[in-house]
Amino acid sequence: MKEVGRRVRQFVETEIRGEAEGDPLRWEDETPLLGSYLDSLGLMQLIDFLEQEYGLEFDDDDLRAEHFSTVSRIEALVDRKLVKR
């Protein structure tokens, strides 16, 4: 698993879902996140985390649901943004 994916999973598990909620999440890189693991507030928190963690700034074109629908798609978005820097 790529580093971005690991960090996204860690963030969702600890900061959004909370460790106290029981068993670890069982998900794959293509598991849908929106509406299952992430609601709109969680998505905003994840975007803020990614901006802080990787020194990125997402523009309006980046902020589309399909870019944040799975761990794989989040990794791809972050990778694209990092290459452009």
DANORNOR-V896856 format. One record per residue. N is the residue number from 1. PHI is phi in radians with two decimals (NA if undefined). PSI is psi in whole degrees, 0 to 359 (none if undefined). Layout:
n:N phi:PHI psi:PSI
n:N phi:PHI psi:PSI
This chain:
n:1 phi:NA psi:139
n:2 phi:-1.20 psi:159
n:3 phi:-1.06 psi:318
n:4 phi:-1.05 psi:314
n:5 phi:-1.06 psi:319
n:6 phi:-1.09 psi:316
n:7 phi:-1.17 psi:321
n:8 phi:-1.09 psi:312
n:9 phi:-1.05 psi:315
n:10 phi:-1.06 psi:316
n:11 phi:-1.10 psi:312
n:12 phi:-1.09 psi:316
n:13 phi:-1.16 psi:320
n:14 phi:-1.66 psi:319
n:15 phi:-1.61 psi:326
n:16 phi:-1.72 psi:308
n:17 phi:-1.39 psi:321
n:18 phi:1.51 psi:130
n:19 phi:-1.09 psi:335
n:20 phi:-1.29 psi:355
n:21 phi:-1.44 psi:9
n:22 phi:1.94 psi:218
n:23 phi:-1.05 psi:150
n:24 phi:-1.06 psi:154
n:25 phi:-1.16 psi:144
n:26 phi:-1.96 psi:104
n:27 phi:-2.58 psi:158
n:28 phi:-1.97 psi:175
n:29 phi:-1.10 psi:337
n:30 phi:-1.83 psi:8
n:31 phi:-1.16 psi:128
n:32 phi:-1.06 psi:130
n:33 phi:-1.69 psi:319
n:34 phi:-1.26 psi:129
n:35 phi:1.50 psi:346
n:36 phi:-1.99 psi:302
n:37 phi:-1.74 psi:336
n:38 phi:-2.19 psi:128
n:39 phi:-1.73 psi:187
n:40 phi:-1.11 psi:322
n:41 phi:-1.18 psi:317
n:42 phi:-1.07 psi:322
n:43 phi:-1.12 psi:317
n:44 phi:-1.08 psi:320
n:45 phi:-1.14 psi:319
n:46 phi:-1.13 psi:317
n:47 phi:-1.07 psi:315
n:48 phi:-1.06 psi:316
n:49 phi:-1.03 psi:312
n:50 phi:-1.09 psi:320
n:51 phi:-1.10 psi:317
n:52 phi:-1.22 psi:313
n:53 phi:-1.13 psi:320
n:54 phi:-1.98 psi:5
n:55 phi:1.12 psi:37
n:56 phi:-1.78 psi:163
n:57 phi:-2.35 psi:117
n:58 phi:-1.50 psi:134
n:59 phi:-1.71 psi:178
n:60 phi:-1.01 psi:323
n:61 phi:-1.16 psi:331
n:62 phi:-1.30 psi:331
n:63 phi:-1.50 psi:60
n:64 phi:-2.02 psi:142
n:65 phi:-0.93 psi:321
n:66 phi:-1.12 psi:336
n:67 phi:-1.28 psi:341
n:68 phi:-2.06 psi:17
n:69 phi:-1.34 psi:333
n:70 phi:-2.50 psi:165
n:71 phi:-1.06 psi:319
n:72 phi:-1.04 psi:318
n:73 phi:-1.25 psi:325
n:74 phi:-1.13 psi:316
n:75 phi:-1.00 psi:315
n:76 phi:-1.08 psi:317
n:77 phi:-1.10 psi:312
n:78 phi:-1.09 psi:317
n:79 phi:-1.02 psi:315
n:80 phi:-1.05 psi:316
n:81 phi:-1.14 psi:321
n:82 phi:-1.19 psi:323
n:83 phi:-1.15 psi:326
n:84 phi:-1.28 psi:343
n:85 phi:-1.22 psi:none
